[in-house]
Amino acid sequence: MSAPLEIRTIGPEGKLLQISDGKRFGHLEIGSTAPISVVRLERLEHPEVSGYLRRWLLENGSRKGDLLPPRIDWQTVVTEVLAARGP
């Protein structure tokens, strides 16, 4: 079993997170929704969500030192996870 994703709030009002799998990192924009909360952190730890974010980091993530890491927004994550579930 893989280690949990590292999630850090880096943006104002908790609307930008840095996610890392220990090798690669990227930014997750929460957008105009409410600031990150315990409930949202629990959603980020859901196996389908964390699995999607791990695959995204594997394909798109930056190594340490990159000044412009890739970004993904929360709505895209939700849409992609739901689409993967099928009808």
PDB file of N, CA, C and O in Angstrom:
ATOM      1  N   MET A   1       0.846  -1.183   0.000  1.00  0.00           N
ATOM      2  CA  MET A   1       0.000   0.000   0.000  1.00  0.00           C
ATOM      3  C   MET A   1       0.887   1.240   0.000  1.00  0.00           C
ATOM      4  O   MET A   1       1.882   1.291   0.723  1.00  0.00           O
ATOM      5  N   SER A   2       0.538   2.226  -0.795  1.00  0.00           N
ATOM      6  CA  SER A   2       1.351   3.438  -0.899  1.00  0.00           C
ATOM      7  C   SER A   2       1.061   4.401   0.243  1.00  0.00           C
ATOM      8  O   SER A   2      -0.011   4.373   0.847  1.00  0.00           O
ATOM      9  N   ALA A   3       2.025   5.238   0.519  1.00  0.00           N
ATOM     10  CA  ALA A   3       1.877   6.239   1.569  1.00  0.00           C
ATOM     11  C   ALA A   3       0.817   7.255   1.168  1.00  0.00           C
ATOM     12  O   ALA A   3       0.582   7.465  -0.022  1.00  0.00           O
ATOM     13  N   PRO A   4       0.173   7.890   2.149  1.00  0.00           N
ATOM     14  CA  PRO A   4      -0.830   8.895   1.808  1.00  0.00           C
ATOM     15  C   PRO A   4      -0.189  10.084   1.090  1.00  0.00           C
ATOM     16  O   PRO A   4       0.995  10.373   1.264  1.00  0.00           O
ATOM     17  N   LEU A   5      -0.995  10.756   0.287  1.00  0.00           N
ATOM     18  CA  LEU A   5      -0.517  11.970  -0.370  1.00  0.00           C
ATOM     19  C   LEU A   5      -0.231  13.027   0.688  1.00  0.00           C
ATOM     20  O   LEU A   5      -0.932  13.123   1.695  1.00  0.00           O
ATOM     21  N   GLU A   6       0.791  13.803   0.450  1.00  0.00           N
ATOM     22  CA  GLU A   6       1.075  14.935   1.325  1.00  0.00           C
ATOM     23  C   GLU A   6       0.284  16.120   0.771  1.00  0.00           C
ATOM     24  O   GLU A   6       0.377  16.443  -0.413  1.00  0.00           O
ATOM     25  N   ILE A   7      -0.490  16.756   1.638  1.00  0.00           N
ATOM     26  CA  ILE A   7      -1.343  17.874   1.228  1.00  0.00           C
ATOM     27  C   ILE A   7      -1.039  19.060   2.133  1.00  0.00           C
ATOM     28  O   ILE A   7      -1.146  18.969   3.356  1.00  0.00           O
ATOM     29  N   ARG A   8      -0.656  20.174   1.511  1.00  0.00           N
ATOM     30  CA  ARG A   8      -0.349  21.401   2.265  1.00  0.00           C
ATOM     31  C   ARG A   8      -1.134  22.560   1.689  1.00  0.00           C
ATOM     32  O   ARG A   8      -1.244  22.709   0.472  1.00  0.00           O
ATOM     33  N   THR A   9      -1.671  23.364   2.560  1.00  0.00           N
ATOM     34  CA  THR A   9      -2.325  24.596   2.127  1.00  0.00           C
ATOM     35  C   THR A   9      -1.244  25.619   1.852  1.00  0.00           C
ATOM     36  O   THR A   9      -0.414  25.887   2.722  1.00  0.00           O
ATOM     37  N   ILE A  10      -1.234  26.202   0.651  1.00  0.00           N
ATOM     38  CA  ILE A  10      -0.213  27.194   0.325  1.00  0.00           C
ATOM     39  C   ILE A  10      -0.806  28.503  -0.165  1.00  0.00           C
ATOM     40  O   ILE A  10      -0.097  29.506  -0.248  1.00  0.00           O
ATOM     41  N   GLY A  11      -2.069  28.512  -0.484  1.00  0.00           N
ATOM     42  CA  GLY A  11      -2.679  29.715  -1.034  1.00  0.00           C
ATOM     43  C   GLY A  11      -3.468  30.482   0.003  1.00  0.00           C
ATOM     44  O   GLY A  11      -3.726  29.991   1.102  1.00  0.00           O
ATOM     45  N   PRO A  12      -3.848  31.693  -0.364  1.00  0.00           N
ATOM     46  CA  PRO A  12      -4.646  32.501   0.542  1.00  0.00           C
ATOM     47  C   PRO A  12      -6.008  31.862   0.780  1.00  0.00           C
ATOM     48  O   PRO A  12      -6.617  31.309  -0.136  1.00  0.00           O
ATOM     49  N   GLU A  13      -6.470  31.945   2.007  1.00  0.00           N
ATOM     50  CA  GLU A  13      -7.788  31.438   2.392  1.00  0.00           C
ATOM     51  C   GLU A  13      -7.941  29.941   2.145  1.00  0.00           C
ATOM     52  O   GLU A  13      -9.065  29.444   2.069  1.00  0.00           O
ATOM     53  N   GLY A  14      -6.843  29.223   2.019  1.00  0.00           N
ATOM     54  CA  GLY A  14      -6.909  27.780   1.856  1.00  0.00           C
ATOM     55  C   GLY A  14      -7.454  27.319   0.527  1.00  0.00           C
ATOM     56  O   GLY A  14      -7.977  26.208   0.434  1.00  0.00           O
ATOM     57  N   LYS A  15      -7.350  28.132  -0.504  1.00  0.00           N
ATOM     58  CA  LYS A  15      -7.918  27.779  -1.799  1.00  0.00           C
ATOM     59  C   LYS A  15      -6.905  27.213  -2.790  1.00  0.00           C
ATOM     60  O   LYS A  15      -7.258  26.900  -3.927  1.00  0.00           O
ATOM     61  N   LEU A  16      -5.659  27.081  -2.368  1.00  0.00           N
ATOM     62  CA  LEU A  16      -4.636  26.463  -3.200  1.00  0.00           C
ATOM     63  C   LEU A  16      -3.848  25.486  -2.331  1.00  0.00           C
ATOM     64  O   LEU A  16      -3.339  25.844  -1.269  1.00  0.00           O
ATOM     65  N   LEU A  17      -3.761  24.249  -2.806  1.00  0.00           N
ATOM     66  CA  LEU A  17      -3.065  23.210  -2.060  1.00  0.00           C
ATOM     67  C   LEU A  17      -1.902  22.699  -2.876  1.00  0.00           C
ATOM     68  O   LEU A  17      -1.955  22.673  -4.106  1.00  0.00           O
ATOM     69  N   GLN A  18      -0.862  22.298  -2.196  1.00  0.00           N
ATOM     70  CA  GLN A  18       0.228  21.580  -2.854  1.00  0.00           C
ATOM     71  C   GLN A  18       0.037  20.113  -2.501  1.00  0.00           C
ATOM     72  O   GLN A  18      -0.093  19.760  -1.329  1.00  0.00           O
ATOM     73  N   ILE A  19       0.022  19.260  -3.520  1.00  0.00           N
ATOM     74  CA  ILE A  19      -0.100  17.827  -3.293  1.00  0.00           C
ATOM     75  C   ILE A  19       1.191  17.169  -3.759  1.00  0.00           C
ATOM     76  O   ILE A  19       1.807  17.592  -4.737  1.00  0.00           O
ATOM     77  N   SER A  20       1.586  16.124  -3.037  1.00  0.00           N
ATOM     78  CA  SER A  20       2.834  15.451  -3.372  1.00  0.00           C
ATOM     79  C   SER A  20       2.707  13.960  -3.076  1.00  0.00           C
ATOM     80  O   SER A  20       2.050  13.551  -2.118  1.00  0.00           O
ATOM     81  N   ASP A  21       3.355  13.160  -3.923  1.00  0.00           N
ATOM     82  CA  ASP A  21       3.409  11.720  -3.681  1.00  0.00           C
ATOM     83  C   ASP A  21       4.775  11.328  -3.116  1.00  0.00           C
ATOM     84  O   ASP A  21       5.091  10.142  -3.023  1.00  0.00           O
ATOM     85  N   GLY A  22       5.573  12.307  -2.745  1.00  0.00           N
ATOM     86  CA  GLY A  22       6.908  12.065  -2.222  1.00  0.00           C
ATOM     87  C   GLY A  22       7.991  12.216  -3.266  1.00  0.00           C
ATOM     88  O   GLY A  22       9.159  12.392  -2.922  1.00  0.00           O
ATOM     89  N   LYS A  23       7.623  12.152  -4.549  1.00  0.00           N
ATOM     90  CA  LYS A  23       8.578  12.320  -5.641  1.00  0.00           C
ATOM     91  C   LYS A  23       8.203  13.491  -6.535  1.00  0.00           C
ATOM     92  O   LYS A  23       9.066  14.231  -7.008  1.00  0.00           O
ATOM     93  N   ARG A  24       6.919  13.646  -6.757  1.00  0.00           N
ATOM     94  CA  ARG A  24       6.420  14.702  -7.641  1.00  0.00           C
ATOM     95  C   ARG A  24       5.400  15.542  -6.886  1.00  0.00           C
ATOM     96  O   ARG A  24       4.813  15.098  -5.899  1.00  0.00           O
ATOM     97  N   PHE A  25       5.200  16.767  -7.371  1.00  0.00           N
ATOM     98  CA  PHE A  25       4.199  17.613  -6.733  1.00  0.00           C
ATOM     99  C   PHE A  25       3.470  18.431  -7.782  1.00  0.00           C
ATOM    100  O   PHE A  25       3.918  18.564  -8.921  1.00  0.00           O
ATOM    101  N   GLY A  26       2.355  18.967  -7.374  1.00  0.00           N
ATOM    102  CA  GLY A  26       1.549  19.846  -8.209  1.00  0.00           C
ATOM    103  C   GLY A  26       0.614  20.640  -7.310  1.00  0.00           C
ATOM    104  O   GLY A  26       0.582  20.442  -6.095  1.00  0.00           O
ATOM    105  N   HIS A  27      -0.135  21.528  -7.913  1.00  0.00           N
ATOM    106  CA  HIS A  27      -1.061  22.358  -7.149  1.00  0.00           C
ATOM    107  C   HIS A  27      -2.496  21.985  -7.481  1.00  0.00           C
ATOM    108  O   HIS A  27      -2.837  21.721  -8.634  1.00  0.00           O
ATOM    109  N   LEU A  28      -3.320  21.969  -6.458  1.00  0.00           N
ATOM    110  CA  LEU A  28      -4.743  21.705  -6.588  1.00  0.00           C
ATOM    111  C   LEU A  28      -5.480  22.972  -6.182  1.00  0.00           C
ATOM    112  O   LEU A  28      -5.392  23.413  -5.036  1.00  0.00           O
ATOM    113  N   GLU A  29      -6.206  23.552  -7.131  1.00  0.00           N
ATOM    114  CA  GLU A  29      -6.969  24.765  -6.854  1.00  0.00           C
ATOM    115  C   GLU A  29      -8.363  24.387  -6.393  1.00  0.00           C
ATOM    116  O   GLU A  29      -9.085  23.668  -7.084  1.00  0.00           O
ATOM    117  N   ILE A  30      -8.731  24.872  -5.228  1.00  0.00           N
ATOM    118  CA  ILE A  30     -10.056  24.607  -4.700  1.00  0.00           C
ATOM    119  C   ILE A  30     -11.062  25.535  -5.378  1.00  0.00           C
ATOM    120  O   ILE A  30     -12.237  25.187  -5.497  1.00  0.00           O
ATOM    121  N   GLY A  31     -10.623  26.693  -5.816  1.00  0.00           N
ATOM    122  CA  GLY A  31     -11.497  27.607  -6.550  1.00  0.00           C
ATOM    123  C   GLY A  31     -12.308  28.493  -5.644  1.00  0.00           C
ATOM    124  O   GLY A  31     -11.864  28.885  -4.564  1.00  0.00           O
ATOM    125  N   SER A  32     -13.503  28.805  -6.096  1.00  0.00           N
ATOM    126  CA  SER A  32     -14.321  29.778  -5.381  1.00  0.00           C
ATOM    127  C   SER A  32     -15.142  29.147  -4.266  1.00  0.00           C
ATOM    128  O   SER A  32     -15.945  29.833  -3.634  1.00  0.00           O
ATOM    129  N   THR A  33     -14.960  27.860  -4.011  1.00  0.00           N
ATOM    130  CA  THR A  33     -15.693  27.225  -2.927  1.00  0.00           C
ATOM    131  C   THR A  33     -15.115  27.664  -1.589  1.00  0.00           C
ATOM    132  O   THR A  33     -14.137  28.411  -1.538  1.00  0.00           O
ATOM    133  N   ALA A  34     -15.711  27.207  -0.536  1.00  0.00           N
ATOM    134  CA  ALA A  34     -15.247  27.568   0.806  1.00  0.00           C
ATOM    135  C   ALA A  34     -13.821  27.072   1.018  1.00  0.00           C
ATOM    136  O   ALA A  34     -13.384  26.133   0.353  1.00  0.00           O
ATOM    137  N   PRO A  35     -13.096  27.699   1.939  1.00  0.00           N
ATOM    138  CA  PRO A  35     -11.725  27.248   2.229  1.00  0.00           C
ATOM    139  C   PRO A  35     -11.695  25.771   2.600  1.00  0.00           C
ATOM    140  O   PRO A  35     -12.701  25.197   3.019  1.00  0.00           O
ATOM    141  N   ILE A  36     -10.526  25.172   2.438  1.00  0.00           N
ATOM    142  CA  ILE A  36     -10.363  23.755   2.738  1.00  0.00           C
ATOM    143  C   ILE A  36     -10.774  23.491   4.183  1.00  0.00           C
ATOM    144  O   ILE A  36     -10.497  24.293   5.075  1.00  0.00           O
ATOM    145  N   SER A  37     -11.420  22.384   4.397  1.00  0.00           N
ATOM    146  CA  SER A  37     -11.875  22.025   5.731  1.00  0.00           C
ATOM    147  C   SER A  37     -11.544  20.561   5.968  1.00  0.00           C
ATOM    148  O   SER A  37     -11.030  19.877   5.082  1.00  0.00           O
ATOM    149  N   VAL A  38     -11.841  20.092   7.162  1.00  0.00           N
ATOM    150  CA  VAL A  38     -11.605  18.687   7.486  1.00  0.00           C
ATOM    151  C   VAL A  38     -12.408  17.804   6.534  1.00  0.00           C
ATOM    152  O   VAL A  38     -11.919  16.760   6.103  1.00  0.00           O
ATOM    153  N   VAL A  39     -13.634  18.211   6.202  1.00  0.00           N
ATOM    154  CA  VAL A  39     -14.471  17.426   5.295  1.00  0.00           C
ATOM    155  C   VAL A  39     -13.796  17.309   3.939  1.00  0.00           C
ATOM    156  O   VAL A  39     -13.756  16.218   3.372  1.00  0.00           O
ATOM    157  N   ARG A  40     -13.265  18.401   3.403  1.00  0.00           N
ATOM    158  CA  ARG A  40     -12.587  18.356   2.104  1.00  0.00           C
ATOM    159  C   ARG A  40     -11.330  17.505   2.177  1.00  0.00           C
ATOM    160  O   ARG A  40     -11.034  16.759   1.243  1.00  0.00           O
ATOM    161  N   LEU A  41     -10.590  17.604   3.268  1.00  0.00           N
ATOM    162  CA  LEU A  41      -9.398  16.767   3.408  1.00  0.00           C
ATOM    163  C   LEU A  41      -9.785  15.295   3.402  1.00  0.00           C
ATOM    164  O   LEU A  41      -9.080  14.466   2.827  1.00  0.00           O
ATOM    165  N   GLU A  42     -10.906  14.970   4.043  1.00  0.00           N
ATOM    166  CA  GLU A  42     -11.380  13.586   4.014  1.00  0.00           C
ATOM    167  C   GLU A  42     -11.728  13.176   2.594  1.00  0.00           C
ATOM    168  O   GLU A  42     -11.472  12.035   2.209  1.00  0.00           O
ATOM    169  N   ARG A  43     -12.300  14.068   1.812  1.00  0.00           N
ATOM    170  CA  ARG A  43     -12.615  13.765   0.416  1.00  0.00           C
ATOM    171  C   ARG A  43     -11.337  13.542  -0.384  1.00  0.00           C
ATOM    172  O   ARG A  43     -11.294  12.662  -1.244  1.00  0.00           O
ATOM    173  N   LEU A  44     -10.311  14.314  -0.117  1.00  0.00           N
ATOM    174  CA  LEU A  44      -9.037  14.150  -0.818  1.00  0.00           C
ATOM    175  C   LEU A  44      -8.403  12.803  -0.489  1.00  0.00           C
ATOM    176  O   LEU A  44      -7.656  12.255  -1.299  1.00  0.00           O
ATOM    177  N   GLU A  45      -8.693  12.272   0.684  1.00  0.00           N
ATOM    178  CA  GLU A  45      -8.135  10.993   1.093  1.00  0.00           C
ATOM    179  C   GLU A  45      -8.974   9.805   0.626  1.00  0.00           C
ATOM    180  O   GLU A  45      -8.566   8.658   0.811  1.00  0.00           O
ATOM    181  N   HIS A  46     -10.135  10.057   0.026  1.00  0.00           N
ATOM    182  CA  HIS A  46     -10.968   8.969  -0.485  1.00  0.00           C
ATOM    183  C   HIS A  46     -10.155   8.195  -1.525  1.00  0.00           C
ATOM    184  O   HIS A  46      -9.473   8.815  -2.342  1.00  0.00           O
ATOM    185  N   PRO A  47     -10.206   6.860  -1.519  1.00  0.00           N
ATOM    186  CA  PRO A  47      -9.368   6.073  -2.431  1.00  0.00           C
ATOM    187  C   PRO A  47      -9.498   6.434  -3.907  1.00  0.00           C
ATOM    188  O   PRO A  47      -8.495   6.438  -4.622  1.00  0.00           O
ATOM    189  N   GLU A  48     -10.697   6.734  -4.379  1.00  0.00           N
ATOM    190  CA  GLU A  48     -10.857   7.091  -5.790  1.00  0.00           C
ATOM    191  C   GLU A  48     -10.213   8.445  -6.099  1.00  0.00           C
ATOM    192  O   GLU A  48      -9.591   8.620  -7.146  1.00  0.00           O
ATOM    193  N   VAL A  49     -10.367   9.386  -5.187  1.00  0.00           N
ATOM    194  CA  VAL A  49      -9.803  10.722  -5.385  1.00  0.00           C
ATOM    195  C   VAL A  49      -8.284  10.670  -5.273  1.00  0.00           C
ATOM    196  O   VAL A  49      -7.581  11.198  -6.135  1.00  0.00           O
ATOM    197  N   SER A  50      -7.773  10.041  -4.222  1.00  0.00           N
ATOM    198  CA  SER A  50      -6.316   9.989  -4.068  1.00  0.00           C
ATOM    199  C   SER A  50      -5.689   9.175  -5.202  1.00  0.00           C
ATOM    200  O   SER A  50      -4.586   9.491  -5.648  1.00  0.00           O
ATOM    201  N   GLY A  51      -6.372   8.138  -5.668  1.00  0.00           N
ATOM    202  CA  GLY A  51      -5.873   7.366  -6.805  1.00  0.00           C
ATOM    203  C   GLY A  51      -5.784   8.214  -8.063  1.00  0.00           C
ATOM    204  O   GLY A  51      -4.797   8.144  -8.796  1.00  0.00           O
ATOM    205  N   TYR A  52      -6.812   9.013  -8.314  1.00  0.00           N
ATOM    206  CA  TYR A  52      -6.794   9.894  -9.480  1.00  0.00           C
ATOM    207  C   TYR A  52      -5.650  10.907  -9.355  1.00  0.00           C
ATOM    208  O   TYR A  52      -4.908  11.132 -10.311  1.00  0.00           O
ATOM    209  N   LEU A  53      -5.513  11.510  -8.179  1.00  0.00           N
ATOM    210  CA  LEU A  53      -4.454  12.503  -7.982  1.00  0.00           C
ATOM    211  C   LEU A  53      -3.063  11.881  -8.121  1.00  0.00           C
ATOM    212  O   LEU A  53      -2.152  12.521  -8.646  1.00  0.00           O
ATOM    213  N   ARG A  54      -2.894  10.658  -7.663  1.00  0.00           N
ATOM    214  CA  ARG A  54      -1.606   9.957  -7.836  1.00  0.00           C
ATOM    215  C   ARG A  54      -1.294   9.750  -9.317  1.00  0.00           C
ATOM    216  O   ARG A  54      -0.166   9.979  -9.753  1.00  0.00           O
ATOM    217  N   ARG A  55      -2.291   9.318 -10.088  1.00  0.00           N
ATOM    218  CA  ARG A  55      -2.076   9.129 -11.536  1.00  0.00           C
ATOM    219  C   ARG A  55      -1.772  10.466 -12.199  1.00  0.00           C
ATOM    220  O   ARG A  55      -0.906  10.548 -13.070  1.00  0.00           O
ATOM    221  N   TRP A  56      -2.481  11.511 -11.791  1.00  0.00           N
ATOM    222  CA  TRP A  56      -2.248  12.839 -12.349  1.00  0.00           C
ATOM    223  C   TRP A  56      -0.816  13.296 -12.042  1.00  0.00           C
ATOM    224  O   TRP A  56      -0.128  13.825 -12.915  1.00  0.00           O
ATOM    225  N   LEU A  57      -0.375  13.088 -10.804  1.00  0.00           N
ATOM    226  CA  LEU A  57       0.998  13.461 -10.447  1.00  0.00           C
ATOM    227  C   LEU A  57       2.015  12.655 -11.249  1.00  0.00           C
ATOM    228  O   LEU A  57       3.025  13.199 -11.694  1.00  0.00           O
ATOM    229  N   LEU A  58       1.755  11.373 -11.433  1.00  0.00           N
ATOM    230  CA  LEU A  58       2.668  10.525 -12.193  1.00  0.00           C
ATOM    231  C   LEU A  58       2.835  11.044 -13.620  1.00  0.00           C
ATOM    232  O   LEU A  58       3.944  11.055 -14.154  1.00  0.00           O
ATOM    233  N   GLU A  59       1.740  11.472 -14.233  1.00  0.00           N
ATOM    234  CA  GLU A  59       1.773  11.959 -15.616  1.00  0.00           C
ATOM    235  C   GLU A  59       2.174  13.426 -15.739  1.00  0.00           C
ATOM    236  O   GLU A  59       2.786  13.817 -16.733  1.00  0.00           O
ATOM    237  N   ASN A  60       1.837  14.242 -14.742  1.00  0.00           N
ATOM    238  CA  ASN A  60       1.991  15.693 -14.869  1.00  0.00           C
ATOM    239  C   ASN A  60       2.844  16.352 -13.800  1.00  0.00           C
ATOM    240  O   ASN A  60       3.263  17.497 -13.969  1.00  0.00           O
ATOM    241  N   GLY A  61       3.108  15.659 -12.712  1.00  0.00           N
ATOM    242  CA  GLY A  61       3.775  16.274 -11.577  1.00  0.00           C
ATOM    243  C   GLY A  61       5.191  16.751 -11.865  1.00  0.00           C
ATOM    244  O   GLY A  61       5.873  16.244 -12.755  1.00  0.00           O
ATOM    245  N   SER A  62       5.602  17.724 -11.098  1.00  0.00           N
ATOM    246  CA  SER A  62       6.948  18.295 -11.215  1.00  0.00           C
ATOM    247  C   SER A  62       7.842  17.718 -10.132  1.00  0.00           C
ATOM    248  O   SER A  62       7.383  17.259  -9.086  1.00  0.00           O
ATOM    249  N   ARG A  63       9.117  17.759 -10.417  1.00  0.00           N
ATOM    250  CA  ARG A  63      10.108  17.389  -9.405  1.00  0.00           C
ATOM    251  C   ARG A  63      10.398  18.618  -8.558  1.00  0.00           C
ATOM    252  O   ARG A  63      10.048  19.734  -8.941  1.00  0.00           O
ATOM    253  N   LYS A  64      11.028  18.420  -7.421  1.00  0.00           N
ATOM    254  CA  LYS A  64      11.376  19.539  -6.551  1.00  0.00           C
ATOM    255  C   LYS A  64      12.181  20.577  -7.315  1.00  0.00           C
ATOM    256  O   LYS A  64      12.998  20.240  -8.172  1.00  0.00           O
ATOM    257  N   GLY A  65      11.942  21.832  -6.997  1.00  0.00           N
ATOM    258  CA  GLY A  65      12.691  22.919  -7.609  1.00  0.00           C
ATOM    259  C   GLY A  65      12.011  23.562  -8.796  1.00  0.00           C
ATOM    260  O   GLY A  65      12.457  24.612  -9.258  1.00  0.00           O
ATOM    261  N   ASP A  66      10.946  22.967  -9.306  1.00  0.00           N
ATOM    262  CA  ASP A  66      10.231  23.538 -10.440  1.00  0.00           C
ATOM    263  C   ASP A  66       9.459  24.768  -9.967  1.00  0.00           C
ATOM    264  O   ASP A  66       8.683  24.697  -9.014  1.00  0.00           O
ATOM    265  N   LEU A  67       9.678  25.880 -10.635  1.00  0.00           N
ATOM    266  CA  LEU A  67       9.022  27.128 -10.233  1.00  0.00           C
ATOM    267  C   LEU A  67       7.577  27.227 -10.701  1.00  0.00           C
ATOM    268  O   LEU A  67       6.805  28.008 -10.145  1.00  0.00           O
ATOM    269  N   LEU A  68       7.197  26.457 -11.703  1.00  0.00           N
ATOM    270  CA  LEU A  68       5.834  26.489 -12.218  1.00  0.00           C
ATOM    271  C   LEU A  68       5.236  25.079 -12.237  1.00  0.00           C
ATOM    272  O   LEU A  68       5.101  24.475 -13.301  1.00  0.00           O
ATOM    273  N   PRO A  69       4.881  24.559 -11.063  1.00  0.00           N
ATOM    274  CA  PRO A  69       4.315  23.212 -11.036  1.00  0.00           C
ATOM    275  C   PRO A  69       2.953  23.191 -11.719  1.00  0.00           C
ATOM    276  O   PRO A  69       2.280  24.219 -11.795  1.00  0.00           O
ATOM    277  N   PRO A  70       2.547  22.035 -12.211  1.00  0.00           N
ATOM    278  CA  PRO A  70       1.253  21.939 -12.872  1.00  0.00           C
ATOM    279  C   PRO A  70       0.116  22.176 -11.885  1.00  0.00           C
ATOM    280  O   PRO A  70       0.270  21.994 -10.677  1.00  0.00           O
ATOM    281  N   ARG A  71      -1.027  22.584 -12.425  1.00  0.00           N
ATOM    282  CA  ARG A  71      -2.206  22.832 -11.598  1.00  0.00           C
ATOM    283  C   ARG A  71      -3.390  22.049 -12.130  1.00  0.00           C
ATOM    284  O   ARG A  71      -3.533  21.829 -13.332  1.00  0.00           O
ATOM    285  N   ILE A  72      -4.218  21.645 -11.213  1.00  0.00           N
ATOM    286  CA  ILE A  72      -5.490  21.022 -11.544  1.00  0.00           C
ATOM    287  C   ILE A  72      -6.515  21.616 -10.602  1.00  0.00           C
ATOM    288  O   ILE A  72      -6.194  21.957  -9.464  1.00  0.00           O
ATOM    289  N   ASP A  73      -7.750  21.741 -11.067  1.00  0.00           N
ATOM    290  CA  ASP A  73      -8.764  22.317 -10.187  1.00  0.00           C
ATOM    291  C   ASP A  73      -9.666  21.211  -9.635  1.00  0.00           C
ATOM    292  O   ASP A  73      -9.815  20.148 -10.239  1.00  0.00           O
ATOM    293  N   TRP A  74     -10.253  21.485  -8.489  1.00  0.00           N
ATOM    294  CA  TRP A  74     -11.064  20.517  -7.769  1.00  0.00           C
ATOM    295  C   TRP A  74     -12.215  20.003  -8.627  1.00  0.00           C
ATOM    296  O   TRP A  74     -12.517  18.810  -8.603  1.00  0.00           O
ATOM    297  N   GLN A  75     -12.860  20.889  -9.383  1.00  0.00           N
ATOM    298  CA  GLN A  75     -13.994  20.459 -10.203  1.00  0.00           C
ATOM    299  C   GLN A  75     -13.558  19.433 -11.252  1.00  0.00           C
ATOM    300  O   GLN A  75     -14.305  18.498 -11.542  1.00  0.00           O
ATOM    301  N   THR A  76     -12.376  19.593 -11.817  1.00  0.00           N
ATOM    302  CA  THR A  76     -11.861  18.613 -12.772  1.00  0.00           C
ATOM    303  C   THR A  76     -11.662  17.264 -12.092  1.00  0.00           C
ATOM    304  O   THR A  76     -11.996  16.226 -12.664  1.00  0.00           O
ATOM    305  N   VAL A  77     -11.127  17.271 -10.889  1.00  0.00           N
ATOM    306  CA  VAL A  77     -10.924  16.025 -10.148  1.00  0.00           C
ATOM    307  C   VAL A  77     -12.263  15.333  -9.929  1.00  0.00           C
ATOM    308  O   VAL A  77     -12.394  14.136 -10.186  1.00  0.00           O
ATOM    309  N   VAL A  78     -13.256  16.076  -9.457  1.00  0.00           N
ATOM    310  CA  VAL A  78     -14.579  15.499  -9.197  1.00  0.00           C
ATOM    311  C   VAL A  78     -15.169  14.939 -10.487  1.00  0.00           C
ATOM    312  O   VAL A  78     -15.678  13.818 -10.494  1.00  0.00           O
ATOM    313  N   THR A  79     -15.109  15.691 -11.567  1.00  0.00           N
ATOM    314  CA  THR A  79     -15.657  15.255 -12.846  1.00  0.00           C
ATOM    315  C   THR A  79     -14.987  13.976 -13.329  1.00  0.00           C
ATOM    316  O   THR A  79     -15.666  13.038 -13.750  1.00  0.00           O
ATOM    317  N   GLU A  80     -13.664  13.933 -13.271  1.00  0.00           N
ATOM    318  CA  GLU A  80     -12.918  12.759 -13.749  1.00  0.00           C
ATOM    319  C   GLU A  80     -13.176  11.524 -12.887  1.00  0.00           C
ATOM    320  O   GLU A  80     -13.296  10.419 -13.418  1.00  0.00           O
ATOM    321  N   VAL A  81     -13.263  11.691 -11.579  1.00  0.00           N
ATOM    322  CA  VAL A  81     -13.536  10.556 -10.689  1.00  0.00           C
ATOM    323  C   VAL A  81     -14.934  10.009 -10.956  1.00  0.00           C
ATOM    324  O   VAL A  81     -15.120   8.795 -11.030  1.00  0.00           O
ATOM    325  N   LEU A  82     -15.920  10.896 -11.101  1.00  0.00           N
ATOM    326  CA  LEU A  82     -17.272  10.448 -11.391  1.00  0.00           C
ATOM    327  C   LEU A  82     -17.365   9.777 -12.754  1.00  0.00           C
ATOM    328  O   LEU A  82     -18.074   8.781 -12.903  1.00  0.00           O
ATOM    329  N   ALA A  83     -16.662  10.305 -13.746  1.00  0.00           N
ATOM    330  CA  ALA A  83     -16.679   9.720 -15.090  1.00  0.00           C
ATOM    331  C   ALA A  83     -16.062   8.326 -15.064  1.00  0.00           C
ATOM    332  O   ALA A  83     -16.515   7.439 -15.787  1.00  0.00           O
ATOM    333  N   ALA A  84     -15.042   8.124 -14.248  1.00  0.00           N
ATOM    334  CA  ALA A  84     -14.387   6.829 -14.180  1.00  0.00           C
ATOM    335  C   ALA A  84     -15.289   5.768 -13.568  1.00  0.00           C
ATOM    336  O   ALA A  84     -15.102   4.577 -13.817  1.00  0.00           O
ATOM    337  N   ARG A  85     -16.261   6.185 -12.774  1.00  0.00           N
ATOM    338  CA  ARG A  85     -17.198   5.238 -12.166  1.00  0.00           C
ATOM    339  C   ARG A  85     -18.150   4.650 -13.203  1.00  0.00           C
ATOM    340  O   ARG A  85     -18.654   3.539 -13.038  1.00  0.00           O
ATOM    341  N   GLY A  86     -18.390   5.401 -14.264  1.00  0.00           N
ATOM    342  CA  GLY A  86     -19.292   4.927 -15.305  1.00  0.00           C
ATOM    343  C   GLY A  86     -20.739   5.225 -14.990  1.00  0.00           C
ATOM    344  O   GLY A  86     -21.046   5.881 -13.995  1.00  0.00           O
ATOM    345  N   PRO A  87     -21.640   4.736 -15.850  1.00  0.00           N
ATOM    346  CA  PRO A  87     -23.070   5.029 -15.674  1.00  0.00           C
ATOM    347  C   PRO A  87     -23.669   4.352 -14.469  1.00  0.00           C
ATOM    348  O   PRO A  87     -24.860   4.511 -14.201  1.00  0.00           O
TER     349      PRO A  87
END
